[in-house]
Amino acid sequence: MLGVSRAHGLGAFVAEAAGAGDFVTEYVGELVPPAEGHLRGRLYDALGVSYLATASQSTIVDATRVGSRAKFINHSSDLPNLQMKLLSIGGTIRVALFASRDLVVGEEVFFDYGYALDTWEAAGVGESV
């Protein structure tokens, strides 16, 4: 569910309790190369809104135009309670968010957008996508 975030604007909140390791949602968006993602990031920063997340060294997910409610999940590199994992489903890369610990109803969810990671590798994938 969506609500006013303690971090920034709107945020996403737990509607149903989840255990550590449970699938929570998919981060849906356009998959773009880093150069395009950085160009868009500068524009979005100027507008004060950004729905970019670094999925791997070669892929940024832009949920600005194509996305779901998951795009309202805010960033936290200090205390994320969701973990991003890349999955290949029928040859298509999907960005899944899993609970990194037990989550309670009403709790705001966060994940690390990966902005500061030069060598980010998807957990469980073992190579850049």
All heavy atoms as an XYZ file, in Angstrom:
957
protein
N       0.842     -1.177      0.000
C       0.000      0.000      0.000
C       0.888      1.243      0.000
O       2.044      1.176      0.424
C      -0.971     -0.043      1.163
C      -0.370     -0.005      2.531
S      -1.641     -0.334      3.766
C      -0.585     -0.671      5.135
N       0.359      2.339     -0.459
C       1.116      3.588     -0.529
C       0.693      4.521      0.596
O      -0.443      4.476      1.050
C       0.883      4.278     -1.873
C       1.302      3.519     -3.118
C       0.999      4.330     -4.369
C       2.769      3.159     -3.062
N       1.623      5.390      0.998
C       1.337      6.369      2.024
C       2.434      7.405      2.078
O       3.397      7.348      1.311
N       2.298      8.356      2.972
C       3.303      9.399      3.133
C       4.535      8.783      3.782
O       4.446      8.147      4.835
C       2.765     10.573      3.983
C       3.846     11.614      4.213
C       1.560     11.197      3.298
N       5.684      8.970      3.132
C       6.929      8.367      3.597
C       7.622      9.243      4.626
O       7.576     10.464      4.542
C       7.871      8.158      2.406
O       9.150      7.779      2.842
N       8.328      8.606      5.545
C       9.166      9.356      6.476
C      10.473      9.759      5.799
O      11.201     10.604      6.287
C       9.435      8.551      7.739
C      10.191      7.265      7.514
C      10.355      6.477      8.813
N      10.764      5.122      8.586
C      12.035      4.729      8.481
N      13.012      5.600      8.590
N      12.320      3.466      8.283
N      10.755      9.165      4.631
C      12.008      9.438      3.923
C      11.841     10.475      2.822
O      12.641     11.394      2.698
C      12.563      8.145      3.325
N      10.789     10.304      1.975
C      10.632     11.200      0.830
C       9.288     10.970      0.155
O       9.002      9.856     -0.287
C      11.754     10.948     -0.181
C      11.618     11.741     -1.437
N      11.910     13.075     -1.498
C      11.207     11.385     -2.672
C      11.698     13.509     -2.731
N      11.266     12.502     -3.456
N       8.463     11.998      0.063
C       7.218     11.923     -0.700
C       6.357     10.734     -0.335
O       6.107     10.457      0.826
N       5.919     10.013     -1.374
C       5.160      8.794     -1.144
C       6.112      7.640     -0.872
O       7.243      7.640     -1.343
C       4.312      8.447     -2.377
C       3.082      9.299     -2.622
C       2.390      8.866     -3.919
C       2.109      9.200     -1.461
N       5.621      6.663     -0.166
C       6.402      5.462      0.103
C       5.512      4.247      0.015
O       4.288      4.361     -0.070
N       6.117      3.085      0.005
C       5.379      1.825     -0.023
C       5.453      1.186      1.361
O       6.503      1.199      1.999
C       5.966      0.894     -1.074
N       4.332      0.631      1.776
C       4.218      0.058      3.107
C       3.698     -1.369      3.010
O       2.958     -1.714      2.081
C       3.271      0.908      3.970
C       3.804      2.295      4.217
C       3.680      3.289      3.261
C       4.465      2.593      5.402
C       4.184      4.565      3.473
C       4.969      3.866      5.636
C       4.829      4.849      4.669
N       4.075     -2.191      3.967
C       3.703     -3.600      3.984
C       2.200     -3.733      4.235
O       1.685     -3.223      5.227
C       4.501     -4.352      5.089
C       4.052     -5.798      5.197
C       5.994     -4.257      4.811
N       1.507     -4.425      3.309
C       0.076     -4.675      3.462
C      -0.178     -6.043      4.093
O      -1.215     -6.266      4.701
C      -0.624     -4.595      2.100
N       0.792     -6.958      3.926
C       0.671     -8.309      4.454
C       2.031     -8.720      5.002
O       3.045     -8.553      4.323
C       0.269     -9.232      3.305
C      -0.060    -10.624      3.695
C      -0.532    -11.425      2.489
O      -1.397    -10.942      1.747
O       0.011    -12.534      2.298
N       2.071     -9.226      6.209
C       3.343     -9.612      6.834
C       4.129    -10.559      5.935
O       3.550    -11.347      5.192
C       3.091    -10.263      8.187
N       5.453    -10.435      5.986
C       6.336    -11.290      5.188
C       7.500    -11.739      6.048
O       7.961    -11.003      6.918
C       6.851    -10.528      3.971
N       7.975    -12.943      5.798
C       9.125    -13.473      6.508
C      10.402    -13.190      5.748
O      10.373    -12.915      4.535
N      11.523    -13.246      6.439
C      12.824    -13.047      5.795
C      12.960    -14.005      4.617
O      12.663    -15.193      4.739
C      13.946    -13.279      6.798
N      13.354    -13.486      3.468
C      13.537    -14.293      2.270
C      12.306    -14.401      1.390
O      12.392    -14.895      0.263
N      11.157    -13.926      1.872
C       9.934    -13.991      1.066
C       9.991    -13.008     -0.101
O      10.498    -11.886      0.041
C       8.690    -13.643      1.901
C       8.271    -14.739      2.854
O       8.850    -15.846      2.794
O       7.360    -14.473      3.671
N       9.428    -13.406     -1.237
C       9.252    -12.493     -2.371
C       8.232    -11.450     -1.962
O       7.173    -11.778     -1.422
C       8.766    -13.261     -3.606
C       8.350    -12.366     -4.735
C       9.304    -11.759     -5.544
C       7.017    -12.114     -4.988
C       8.931    -10.916     -6.583
C       6.629    -11.282     -6.021
C       7.591    -10.686     -6.823
N       8.541    -10.160     -2.213
C       7.629     -9.083     -1.840
C       6.980     -8.475     -3.081
O       5.768     -8.322     -3.149
C       8.352     -8.006     -1.004
C       7.445     -6.821     -0.728
C       8.864     -8.615      0.299
N       7.788     -8.126     -4.081
C       7.248     -7.509     -5.293
C       8.304     -7.497     -6.386
O       9.471     -7.778     -6.135
C       6.755     -6.071     -5.005
O       6.008     -5.578     -6.122
C       7.904     -5.120     -4.716
N       7.880     -7.139     -7.573
C       8.798     -6.971     -8.695
C       8.962     -5.481     -8.954
O       7.989     -4.729     -8.910
C       8.236     -7.643     -9.949
C       9.126     -7.497    -11.159
C       8.565     -8.157    -12.418
O       7.477     -8.752    -12.358
O       9.232     -8.045    -13.462
N      10.214     -5.047     -9.186
C      10.468     -3.656     -9.564
C      10.416     -3.616    -11.087
O      11.318     -4.086    -11.762
C      11.829     -3.181     -9.036
C      11.964     -1.670     -9.078
C      11.423     -0.882     -8.067
C      12.613     -1.036    -10.136
C      11.530      0.495     -8.099
C      12.719      0.346    -10.173
C      12.173      1.109     -9.153
O      12.276      2.469     -9.203
N       9.324     -3.092    -11.605
C       9.062     -3.085    -13.041
C       9.535     -1.774    -13.641
O       9.321     -0.708    -13.061
C       7.547     -3.248    -13.310
C       7.239     -3.211    -14.793
C       7.037     -4.527    -12.678
N      10.167     -1.855    -14.805
C      10.581     -0.641    -15.489
C      11.304     -0.952    -16.778
O      11.505     -2.109    -17.144
N      11.692      0.098    -17.445
C      12.450     -0.011    -18.685
C      13.909     -0.295    -18.332
O      14.488      0.393    -17.494
C      12.327      1.312    -19.442
C      12.985      1.330    -20.777
C      12.847      2.688    -21.460
O      12.219      3.621    -20.910
O      13.405      2.802    -22.561
N      14.495     -1.301    -18.947
C      15.903     -1.621    -18.724
C      16.740     -0.807    -19.692
O      16.566     -0.916    -20.909
C      16.159     -3.115    -18.921
C      15.313     -4.063    -18.055
C      15.651     -5.512    -18.367
C      15.509     -3.776    -16.586
N      17.622      0.046    -19.147
C      18.445      0.925    -19.989
C      19.914      0.769    -19.614
O      20.241      0.425    -18.477
C      18.012      2.408    -19.870
C      16.575      2.600    -20.332
C      18.174      2.927    -18.456
N      20.819      1.044    -20.575
C      22.249      0.994    -20.253
C      22.631      2.153    -19.331
O      21.933      3.172    -19.260
C      22.933      1.093    -21.610
C      21.930      1.679    -22.527
C      20.575      1.336    -21.978
N      23.755      2.032    -18.623
C      24.168      3.065    -17.668
C      24.253      4.477    -18.252
O      23.824      5.426    -17.603
C      25.537      2.589    -17.185
C      25.474      1.112    -17.332
C      24.661      0.872    -18.573
N      24.795      4.638    -19.453
C      24.927      5.983    -20.031
C      23.557      6.642    -20.157
O      23.376      7.809    -19.789
C      25.624      5.916    -21.387
N      22.569      5.901    -20.639
C      21.202      6.429    -20.769
C      20.597      6.691    -19.395
O      19.943      7.710    -19.171
C      20.329      5.457    -21.567
C      18.880      5.889    -21.695
C      18.659      7.136    -22.528
O      19.547      7.510    -23.332
O      17.598      7.765    -22.372
N      20.833      5.783    -18.457
C      20.318      5.962    -17.105
C      20.875      7.213    -16.440
O      20.140      7.938    -15.768
N      22.161      7.488    -16.652
C      22.767      8.681    -16.047
C      22.227      9.959    -16.680
O      21.999     10.947    -15.976
C      24.287      8.610    -16.137
C      24.878      7.506    -15.309
N      24.712      7.409    -13.945
C      25.595      6.416    -15.662
C      25.310      6.325    -13.495
N      25.848      5.691    -14.522
N      21.980      9.940    -17.984
C      21.367     11.105    -18.643
C      19.972     11.357    -18.079
O      19.628     12.496    -17.749
C      21.272     10.889    -20.153
C      22.558     11.029    -20.947
C      22.332     10.603    -22.404
C      23.052     12.468    -20.898
N      19.203     10.303    -17.995
C      17.851     10.436    -17.437
C      17.911     10.880    -15.982
O      17.084     11.685    -15.540
C      17.100      9.109    -17.539
C      16.775      8.717    -18.963
C      16.029      7.402    -19.012
N      15.815      6.968    -20.372
C      14.971      5.999    -20.712
N      14.287      5.356    -19.778
N      14.833      5.654    -21.975
N      18.873     10.366    -15.239
C      19.021     10.734    -13.837
C      19.230     12.221    -13.639
O      18.660     12.825    -12.732
N      20.031     12.826    -14.502
C      20.245     14.280    -14.395
C      18.939     15.047    -14.639
O      18.637     16.000    -13.933
C      21.317     14.733    -15.379
C      22.736     14.399    -14.918
C      23.745     15.233    -15.667
N      24.899     14.712    -16.282
C      25.157     13.555    -16.894
N      24.297     12.674    -17.005
N      26.286     13.242    -17.408
N      18.177     14.610    -15.636
C      16.889     15.246    -15.924
C      15.937     15.051    -14.753
O      15.306     16.000    -14.290
C      16.288     14.660    -17.205
C      14.855     15.085    -17.518
C      14.763     16.587    -17.787
C      14.314     14.297    -18.700
N      15.840     13.830    -14.253
C      14.920     13.552    -13.151
C      15.320     14.316    -11.887
O      14.448     14.800    -11.153
C      14.859     12.050    -12.854
C      14.367     11.188    -14.006
C      14.695      9.843    -14.061
C      13.587     11.707    -15.036
C      14.247      9.041    -15.103
C      13.144     10.913    -16.081
C      13.476      9.579    -16.108
O      13.037      8.782    -17.135
N      16.620     14.437    -11.635
C      17.082     15.207    -10.477
C      16.617     16.654    -10.576
O      16.210     17.250     -9.585
C      18.601     15.155    -10.344
C      19.111     13.814     -9.839
O      18.293     13.000     -9.357
O      20.337     13.573     -9.934
N      16.682     17.215    -11.781
C      16.239     18.595    -11.995
C      14.742     18.733    -11.738
O      14.278     19.777    -11.277
C      16.579     19.052    -13.410
N      13.991     17.658    -12.019
C      12.548     17.669    -11.793
C      12.182     17.297    -10.356
O      11.040     17.442     -9.938
C      11.859     16.699    -12.763
C      11.994     17.034    -14.247
C      11.430     15.892    -15.097
C      11.300     18.345    -14.568
N      13.152     16.781     -9.605
C      12.926     16.419     -8.210
C      12.258     15.067     -8.007
O      11.763     14.769     -6.933
N      12.245     14.223     -9.066
C      11.628     12.901     -8.982
C      12.472     11.916     -9.773
O      12.876     12.212    -10.890
C      10.201     12.915     -9.578
C       9.602     11.525     -9.583
C       9.314     13.869     -8.826
N      12.752     10.762     -9.186
C      13.522      9.747     -9.905
C      13.093      8.362     -9.476
O      12.890      8.115     -8.288
C      15.017      9.918     -9.660
O      15.737      8.942    -10.375
N      12.935      7.485    -10.451
C      12.578      6.095    -10.189
C      13.601      5.168    -10.829
O      13.256      4.170    -11.442
C      11.172      5.799    -10.718
C      10.118      6.695    -10.107
C       9.531      7.707    -10.842
C       9.732      6.524     -8.779
C       8.565      8.533    -10.268
C       8.783      7.341     -8.200
C       8.198      8.347     -8.959
O       7.263      9.156     -8.383
N      14.882      5.516    -10.707
C      15.970      4.720    -11.272
C      16.571      3.821    -10.199
O      16.751      4.246     -9.061
C      17.077      5.635    -11.812
C      16.715      6.558    -12.958
C      17.880      7.506    -13.255
C      16.358      5.764    -14.198
N      16.897      2.596    -10.595
C      17.585      1.669     -9.698
C      18.631      0.918    -10.507
O      18.354      0.470    -11.622
C      16.603      0.689     -9.072
N      19.826      0.789     -9.963
C      20.901      0.059    -10.626
C      20.705     -1.427    -10.387
O      20.779     -1.893     -9.251
C      22.275      0.502    -10.088
O      22.412      1.911    -10.301
C      23.394     -0.229    -10.801
N      20.462     -2.162    -11.476
C      20.238     -3.600    -11.370
C      21.537     -4.383    -11.530
O      21.696     -5.444    -10.950
C      19.224     -4.057    -12.407
N      22.455     -3.868    -12.328
C      23.759     -4.510    -12.529
C      24.701     -3.476    -13.112
O      24.317     -2.343    -13.353
C      23.640     -5.709    -13.482
O      23.454     -5.272    -14.813
N      25.938     -3.882    -13.382
C      26.905     -2.955    -13.969
C      26.451     -2.471    -15.334
O      26.834     -1.390    -15.766
C      28.281     -3.613    -14.108
C      28.952     -3.876    -12.797
C      30.262     -4.618    -12.983
O      30.511     -5.246    -13.996
N      31.110     -4.524    -11.979
N      25.632     -3.244    -16.020
C      25.243     -2.888    -17.375
C      23.769     -2.541    -17.531
O      23.315     -2.260    -18.634
C      25.589     -4.037    -18.339
O      24.877     -5.197    -17.964
N      23.021     -2.523    -16.428
C      21.581     -2.293    -16.534
C      21.054     -1.422    -15.410
O      21.292     -1.686    -14.240
C      20.809     -3.633    -16.507
O      21.340     -4.493    -17.506
C      19.334     -3.431    -16.747
N      20.310     -0.396    -15.810
C      19.583      0.453    -14.865
C      18.098      0.282    -15.171
O      17.702      0.225    -16.340
C      20.013      1.925    -14.992
C      21.467      2.060    -14.521
C      19.085      2.846    -14.197
C      22.052      3.450    -14.648
N      17.294      0.183    -14.135
C      15.846      0.053    -14.298
C      15.231      1.429    -14.107
O      15.434      2.069    -13.077
C      15.242     -0.936    -13.278
C      13.752     -1.097    -13.516
C      15.956     -2.266    -13.318
N      14.493      1.894    -15.113
C      13.805      3.180    -15.050
C      12.308      2.913    -14.979
O      11.680      2.527    -15.962
C      14.140      4.025    -16.276
C      13.510      5.412    -16.229
O      12.699      5.693    -15.321
O      13.822      6.220    -17.129
N      11.717      3.134    -13.812
C      10.294      2.885    -13.601
C       9.456      4.148    -13.767
O       8.276      4.160    -13.416
C      10.079      2.292    -12.210
N      10.043      5.192    -14.345
C       9.335      6.470    -14.474
C       8.090      6.340    -15.339
O       7.000      6.733    -14.938
C      10.263      7.546    -15.056
O      11.407      7.648    -14.217
C       9.573      8.895    -15.132
N       8.240      5.818    -16.544
C       7.110      5.725    -17.482
C       6.443      4.365    -17.455
O       5.253      4.253    -17.709
C       7.608      6.008    -18.899
C       8.061      7.441    -19.066
C       8.500      7.711    -20.500
N       9.538      8.746    -20.445
C      10.755      8.596    -20.893
N      11.112      7.493    -21.495
N      11.618      9.568    -20.783
N       7.217      3.333    -17.232
C       6.710      1.965    -17.185
C       7.044      1.445    -15.797
O       8.198      1.223    -15.481
C       7.414      1.077    -18.239
C       6.910     -0.356    -18.151
C       7.237      1.641    -19.630
N       6.051      1.269    -14.978
C       6.338      0.818    -13.624
C       5.078      0.408    -12.901
O       3.986      0.456    -13.445
N       5.256      0.022    -11.676
C       4.149     -0.377    -10.816
C       4.251      0.433     -9.524
O       5.112      1.313     -9.401
C       4.248     -1.881    -10.518
O       5.416     -2.142     -9.768
N       3.437      0.097     -8.572
C       3.505      0.788     -7.279
C       4.857      0.605     -6.603
O       5.228      1.383     -5.740
C       2.403      0.301     -6.360
C       1.038      0.774     -6.772
C      -0.005      0.286     -5.822
N      -1.284      0.890     -6.180
C      -2.279      1.029     -5.361
N      -2.172      0.583     -4.127
N      -3.391      1.588     -5.752
N       5.592     -0.406     -7.001
C       6.913     -0.654     -6.418
C       7.858      0.511     -6.657
O       8.822      0.684     -5.912
C       7.515     -1.936     -6.979
N       7.589      1.352     -7.658
C       8.478      2.488     -7.908
C       8.448      3.494     -6.759
O       9.329      4.336     -6.648
C       8.157      3.166     -9.237
C       6.892      3.976     -9.288
C       6.717      4.539    -10.690
C       5.511      5.407    -10.849
N       5.395      5.886    -12.240
N       7.472      3.378     -5.877
C       7.394      4.287     -4.730
C       8.173      3.777     -3.520
O       8.191      4.417     -2.474
C       5.934      4.559     -4.359
C       5.199      5.301     -5.439
C       4.274      4.650     -6.232
C       5.460      6.633     -5.680
C       3.611      5.318     -7.241
C       4.810      7.320     -6.687
C       3.878      6.654     -7.475
N       8.817      2.622     -3.650
C       9.678      2.134     -2.578
C      10.908      3.033     -2.552
O      11.599      3.179     -3.558
C      10.085      0.661     -2.795
C       8.851     -0.230     -2.808
C      11.076      0.222     -1.706
C       9.135     -1.663     -3.221
N      11.163      3.652     -1.432
C      12.267      4.600     -1.318
C      13.602      3.911     -1.078
O      13.669      2.748     -0.695
C      11.967      5.623     -0.212
C      10.971      6.665     -0.677
O      11.178      7.323     -1.691
N       9.877      6.793      0.046
N      14.653      4.683     -1.302
C      16.040      4.224     -1.178
C      16.529      4.300      0.264
O      16.234      5.242      0.987
C      16.930      5.112     -2.048
C      18.395      4.976     -1.761
N      19.138      3.907     -2.192
C      19.246      5.770     -1.069
C      20.387      4.061     -1.796
N      20.472      5.180     -1.105
N      17.294      3.284      0.653
C      18.061      3.327      1.893
C      19.266      2.419      1.721
O      19.112      1.226      1.480
C      17.241      2.854      3.092
O      18.077      2.798      4.240
N      20.446      3.005      1.834
C      21.650      2.170      1.812
C      22.030      1.764      3.232
O      22.778      0.813      3.418
C      22.812      2.902      1.128
O      23.080      4.112      1.791
N      21.487      2.461      4.226
C      21.807      2.169      5.631
C      20.939      1.059      6.217
O      21.440      0.169      6.889
C      21.639      3.424      6.485
C      22.615      4.519      6.108
O      23.719      4.190      5.635
O      22.261      5.696      6.269
N      19.636      1.124      5.980
C      18.714      0.175      6.603
C      17.694     -0.397      5.614
O      16.485     -0.347      5.870
C      17.965      0.854      7.759
C      18.828      1.327      8.926
C      18.021      2.160      9.903
C      19.442      0.126      9.637
N      18.138     -0.939      4.488
C      17.150     -1.521      3.569
C      16.532     -2.776      4.183
O      17.223     -3.547      4.848
C      17.982     -1.863      2.333
C      19.362     -2.099      2.856
C      19.507     -1.142      4.026
N      15.229     -2.939      4.011
C      14.587     -4.155      4.502
C      14.137     -5.061      3.350
O      13.504     -6.079      3.565
C      13.430     -3.847      5.464
C      12.476     -2.814      4.921
O      12.487     -2.483      3.739
N      11.634     -2.282      5.794
N      14.492     -4.647      2.117
C      14.282     -5.457      0.930
C      15.615     -5.626      0.225
O      16.456     -4.731      0.254
C      13.296     -4.795     -0.042
C      11.882     -4.539      0.458
C      11.077     -3.833     -0.622
C      11.207     -5.838      0.865
N      15.774     -6.754     -0.432
C      16.999     -7.022     -1.195
C      16.616     -7.282     -2.643
O      15.697     -8.061     -2.924
C      17.718     -8.234     -0.622
C      18.982     -8.578     -1.378
C      19.651     -9.818     -0.809
O      19.074    -10.592     -0.066
N      20.897    -10.013     -1.187
N      17.317     -6.631     -3.565
C      17.080     -6.799     -4.984
C      17.846     -8.010     -5.504
O      19.009     -8.201     -5.168
C      17.545     -5.550     -5.745
C      17.341     -5.648     -7.242
S      18.146     -4.303     -8.172
C      17.310     -2.873     -7.554
N      17.165     -8.813     -6.315
C      17.812     -9.930     -6.995
C      17.336     -9.944     -8.445
O      16.162     -9.690     -8.714
C      17.467    -11.259     -6.333
C      18.058    -11.419     -4.949
C      17.802    -12.789     -4.390
C      18.386    -12.885     -2.980
N      18.240    -14.212     -2.417
N      18.255    -10.225     -9.342
C      17.900    -10.353    -10.751
C      17.562    -11.802    -11.038
O      18.284    -12.708    -10.623
C      19.066     -9.919    -11.642
C      19.520     -8.481    -11.493
C      20.627     -8.189    -12.502
C      18.379     -7.514    -11.676
N      16.465    -12.002    -11.746
C      16.045    -13.341    -12.135
C      15.895    -13.372    -13.649
O      15.469    -12.382    -14.250
C      14.705    -13.695    -11.481
C      14.620    -13.565     -9.967
C      13.199    -13.818     -9.496
C      15.575    -14.528     -9.295
N      16.219    -14.474    -14.258
C      15.988    -14.654    -15.682
C      14.773    -15.557    -15.822
O      14.806    -16.723    -15.446
C      17.209    -15.281    -16.352
O      16.944    -15.484    -17.731
N      13.688    -15.000    -16.342
C      12.438    -15.739    -16.515
C      12.161    -15.827    -18.019
O      11.887    -14.811    -18.654
C      11.245    -15.034    -15.819
C      11.566    -14.644    -14.385
C       9.976    -15.865    -15.940
C      11.637    -15.770    -13.402
N      12.292    -16.997    -18.571
C      12.075    -17.178    -20.006
C      13.013    -16.320    -20.839
O      12.625    -15.841    -21.906
N      14.228    -16.098    -20.336
C      15.207    -15.299    -21.060
C      15.065    -13.795    -20.853
O      15.845    -13.017    -21.380
N      14.079    -13.377    -20.077
C      13.870    -11.960    -19.788
C      14.346    -11.676    -18.367
O      14.029    -12.419    -17.446
C      12.373    -11.585    -19.903
O      11.927    -11.895    -21.217
C      12.135    -10.121    -19.598
N      15.110    -10.594    -18.198
C      15.595    -10.220    -16.867
C      14.461     -9.550    -16.096
O      13.825     -8.617    -16.581
C      16.800     -9.255    -16.960
C      17.949     -9.933    -17.699
C      17.226     -8.780    -15.574
C      18.431    -11.222    -17.072
N      14.211    -10.047    -14.892
C      13.201     -9.481    -13.999
C      13.902     -9.061    -12.714
O      14.822     -9.724    -12.252
C      12.122    -10.512    -13.674
C      11.490    -11.191    -14.894
C      10.751    -10.247    -15.810
N       9.499     -9.813    -15.294
C       8.327    -10.336    -15.648
N       8.256    -11.316    -16.507
N       7.223     -9.855    -15.120
N      13.459     -7.962    -12.131
C      14.051     -7.428    -10.905
C      13.082     -7.713     -9.756
O      12.003     -7.136     -9.688
C      14.321     -5.914    -11.040
C      14.942     -5.372     -9.765
C      15.210     -5.633    -12.247
N      13.477     -8.636     -8.889
C      12.626     -9.061     -7.783
C      13.138     -8.476     -6.473
O      14.340     -8.313     -6.279
C      12.606    -10.586     -7.701
N      12.209     -8.153     -5.588
C      12.554     -7.644     -4.260
C      12.078     -8.655     -3.219
O      10.912     -9.049     -3.210
C      11.913     -6.278     -4.026
C      12.425     -5.167     -4.959
C      11.577     -3.916     -4.816
C      13.883     -4.861     -4.668
N      13.014     -9.058     -2.355
C      12.751    -10.040     -1.315
C      12.970     -9.392      0.056
O      13.832     -8.522      0.210
C      13.700    -11.233     -1.454
C      13.455    -12.048     -2.686
C      14.049    -11.713     -3.900
C      12.625    -13.159     -2.643
C      13.821    -12.458     -5.041
C      12.394    -13.915     -3.780
C      12.996    -13.561     -4.990
N      12.220     -9.843      1.047
C      12.377     -9.339      2.419
C      13.742     -9.760      2.957
O      14.093    -10.937      2.907
C      11.269     -9.881      3.313
N      14.514     -8.811      3.454
C      15.820     -9.140      4.034
C      15.695     -9.513      5.518
O      16.649     -9.990      6.119
C      16.812     -7.996      3.855
O      16.325     -6.816      4.424
N      14.512     -9.311      6.073
C      14.189     -9.701      7.449
C      12.669     -9.773      7.532
O      11.982     -9.425      6.571
C      14.750     -8.699      8.455
C      14.243     -7.284      8.273
C      14.631     -6.388      9.436
N      14.240     -5.023      9.257
C      12.994     -4.556      9.315
N      11.983     -5.364      9.529
N      12.730     -3.269      9.151
N      12.138    -10.209      8.648
C      10.685    -10.250      8.806
C      10.119     -8.836      8.686
O      10.708     -7.875      9.218
C      10.300    -10.844     10.159
C      10.615    -12.325     10.272
O      10.914    -12.962      9.229
O      10.567    -12.851     11.396
N       8.983     -8.708      8.003
C       8.323     -7.417      7.815
C       6.932     -7.471      8.443
O       6.225     -8.476      8.308
C       8.186     -7.097      6.319
C       9.475     -7.053      5.511
C       9.170     -6.884      4.024
C      10.378     -5.933      6.002
N       6.548     -6.378      9.110
C       5.236     -6.318      9.760
C       4.312     -5.376      8.996
O       4.769     -4.437      8.327
C       5.347     -5.887     11.247
C       6.165     -6.887     12.041
C       5.952     -4.502     11.369
N       3.020     -5.622      9.095
C       2.019     -4.798      8.433
C       2.182     -3.339      8.859
O       2.365     -3.036     10.034
C       0.599     -5.306      8.760
C      -0.464     -4.361      8.210
C       0.402     -6.708      8.208
N       2.163     -2.447      7.874
C       2.273     -1.014      8.141
C       3.682     -0.473      8.089
O       3.891      0.740      8.085
N       4.674     -1.348      8.057
C       6.080     -0.931      8.006
C       6.433     -0.417      6.610
O       6.038     -1.002      5.605
C       6.954     -2.132      8.361
C       8.433     -1.887      8.296
C       9.239     -3.133      8.658
O       8.657     -4.212      8.917
O      10.469     -3.014      8.682
N       7.194      0.670      6.548
C       7.651      1.178      5.257
C       8.805      0.301      4.758
O       9.643     -0.130      5.538
C       8.118      2.631      5.348
C       8.449      3.208      3.985
C       8.692      4.705      3.962
O       8.703      5.345      5.039
O       8.871      5.253      2.865
N       8.818      0.037      3.456
C       9.875     -0.790      2.879
C      10.852      0.074      2.091
O      10.480      1.098      1.513
C       9.318     -1.940      2.002
C       8.668     -2.996      2.869
C       8.355     -1.429      0.959
N      12.129     -0.360      2.106
C      13.225      0.342      1.442
C      14.151     -0.676      0.789
O      14.274     -1.797      1.265
C      14.070      1.125      2.465
C      13.329      2.195      3.208
C      12.711      1.917      4.415
C      13.266      3.483      2.696
C      12.027      2.904      5.102
C      12.590      4.479      3.384
C      11.973      4.192      4.584
N      14.826     -0.255     -0.296
C      15.924     -1.050     -0.830
C      17.010     -0.111     -1.303
O      16.778      1.084     -1.482
C      15.478     -2.042     -1.913
C      15.137     -1.453     -3.261
C      16.082     -1.426     -4.273
C      13.876     -0.971     -3.520
C      15.772     -0.909     -5.525
C      13.555     -0.460     -4.765
C      14.506     -0.427     -5.774
N      18.198     -0.653     -1.447
C      19.352      0.138     -1.884
C      19.304      0.244     -3.401
O      19.378     -0.760     -4.097
C      20.644     -0.540     -1.429
C      21.879      0.285     -1.694
O      21.846      1.185     -2.569
O      22.897      0.032     -1.040
N      19.155      1.460     -3.918
C      19.056      1.688     -5.368
C      20.367      1.419     -6.097
O      20.405      1.407     -7.309
C      18.644      3.120     -5.663
C      17.216      3.497     -5.321
C      16.309      2.609     -4.758
C      16.770      4.784     -5.580
C      15.012      2.990     -4.464
C      15.473      5.172     -5.295
C      14.593      4.276     -4.738
O      13.313      4.661     -4.456
N      21.466      1.236     -5.352
C      22.734      0.886     -5.972
C      23.465      2.037     -6.622
O      24.330      1.822     -7.456
N      23.163      3.251     -6.247
C      23.790      4.421     -6.873
C      25.297      4.466     -6.691
O      26.012      4.824     -7.597
C      23.214      5.715     -6.302
C      21.774      5.973     -6.642
C      20.969      6.664     -5.764
C      21.216      5.543     -7.832
C      19.644      6.928     -6.065
C      19.897      5.794     -8.138
C      19.115      6.499     -7.248
O      17.812      6.759     -7.538
N      25.789      4.094     -5.518
C      27.209      4.295     -5.205
C      28.061      3.060     -5.465
O      29.214      3.041     -5.109
C      27.349      4.711     -3.741
N      27.507      2.043     -6.069
C      28.247      0.807     -6.245
C      28.793      0.690     -7.661
O      28.037      0.520     -8.601
C      27.345     -0.399     -5.931
C      26.740     -0.393     -4.529
C      25.783     -1.559     -4.365
C      27.809     -0.456     -3.472
N      30.117      0.763     -7.816
C      30.729      0.653     -9.148
C      30.736     -0.784     -9.645
O      30.710     -1.034    -10.828
C      32.203      1.056     -9.157
C      32.507      2.289     -8.386
O      31.603      3.047     -8.079
O      33.696      2.475     -8.108
N      30.841     -1.727     -8.733
C      31.027     -3.117     -9.140
C      29.897     -3.999     -8.630
O      30.117     -5.161     -8.327
C      32.365     -3.643     -8.603
O      32.360     -3.522     -7.183
C      33.531     -2.871     -9.171
N      28.703     -3.462     -8.587
C      27.559     -4.200     -8.066
C      27.329     -5.448     -8.887
O      27.306     -5.427    -10.102
C      26.314     -3.318     -8.130
C      25.186     -3.820     -7.309
C      24.936     -3.519     -6.010
C      24.154     -4.708     -7.725
N      23.807     -4.162     -5.592
C      23.301     -4.898     -6.624
C      23.859     -5.364     -8.899
C      22.196     -5.699     -6.674
C      22.750     -6.172     -8.944
C      21.932     -6.333     -7.839
N      27.150     -6.564     -8.200
C      26.779     -7.817     -8.861
C      25.498     -8.302     -8.245
O      25.308     -8.202     -7.040
C      27.840     -8.883     -8.635
C      28.855     -8.936     -9.708
C      29.756    -10.167     -9.549
O      29.538    -10.972     -8.633
O      30.651    -10.281    -10.345
N      24.619     -8.760     -9.073
C      23.339     -9.253     -8.583
C      23.560    -10.454     -7.676
O      24.278    -11.369     -8.047
C      22.446     -9.648     -9.755
N      22.952    -10.425     -6.518
C      23.082    -11.537     -5.581
C      22.522    -12.793     -6.215
O      21.425    -12.791     -6.753
C      22.334    -11.211     -4.294
N      23.290    -13.844     -6.191
C      22.816    -15.112     -6.712
C      22.976    -15.270     -8.208
O      22.742    -16.332     -8.744
N      23.350    -14.224     -8.918
C      23.498    -14.332    -10.365
C      24.934    -14.650    -10.722
O      25.199    -15.452    -11.603
C      23.023    -13.035    -11.073
C      23.327    -13.082    -12.552
C      21.540    -12.821    -10.846
N      25.897    -14.005    -10.053
C      27.300    -14.334    -10.229
C      27.981    -13.616    -11.368
O      29.200    -13.676    -11.501
N      27.252    -12.939    -12.204
C      27.874    -12.148    -13.264
C      26.958    -11.000    -13.617
O      25.775    -11.024    -13.337
C      28.162    -13.006    -14.502
C      26.923    -13.605    -15.128
C      27.295    -14.516    -16.293
O      28.124    -15.401    -16.111
O      26.718    -14.321    -17.366
N      27.531     -9.994    -14.229
C      26.729     -8.839    -14.615
C      25.778     -9.219    -15.729
O      26.093    -10.037    -16.575
C      27.645     -7.716    -15.103
O      28.482     -7.314    -14.055
N      24.628     -8.621    -15.697
C      23.612     -8.887    -16.718
C      23.706     -7.819    -17.778
O      23.943     -6.697    -17.526
C      22.220     -8.887    -16.068
C      21.157     -9.053    -17.109
C      22.136     -9.995    -15.051
